[in-house]
Amino acid sequence: GFEWREPGCSMCLAMNADRLEPGERCASTSNRNFEGRQGAGGRTHLVSPAMAAAAAVAGHFTDVRTLA
């Protein structure tokens, strides 16, 4: 699935309830990542804007080149 998030430092830092749950994955266009940054037990994948859009359209990680 896909969830649209507002830009800003909420999910970015897991500084409130807007965070990944254990086992959830996130496609993020952030410029940095470290373990637990967006929620303990979550997995953040740093992606380009094109890849983030492709994942949103497909509903899962995909090869952006297949959408051209």
N, C-alpha and C positions, 0 to 999 in steps of 0.2 A: 504494500500500500504506500500511500504518500500523504504527508501532512505539510501544508504550507505554513511557514513560520515568518513572522515579521523580522526584518533586519534589526540588529542591535545586540546588546551584551546580556541577554537573558539566557537562551539556550547555549550561546557561545561559551559561557562560563559555568553553567549549571548553578547559577547563583540564587535560584528560587525553585519553585515546583516545576518549572519548564526545563526538564532534563531527561536524558535517556534512562530508561529502566534497564536492569541487567538483561543482557541478551539482545537488546535492540541495537539496530545499526542506523547510522546517519551518514548521508552524503553532504558534506559541508564544504563551502567555498572559503572557509576561514584560512588564514595564512599560517596557522600553527596548530599543533596537536600534541598532547601527551596523555598518558594513561589516566583515565578518570576525568578528563577535562570537562566532558559534557554529561557526566553521570557515571557513577561507579558501576562497573560491569557492562557498560555500553561500549560499542565499537564505532569510532568516527573514522570515516574515509575522506581524506582531503581530495577534492575533485575540482576540475575546471568548471567554469560556468556552463560550458556546453555539455559536460558530463552530468552536471546537476539537472539541467533541463531534460536530457535524455532519460535519466533515472526517473524523473517526475512523470514524463510521458509514458514510459514503459511500466512504471510501478515497481521497478526493481533495477538493480545495476545491470547495465547492458553495454554493448559496444556502440559508442556514439556514431561510429562510421556507418552503421547499418541504417541509420535514420536519415541519411543525406539523400 
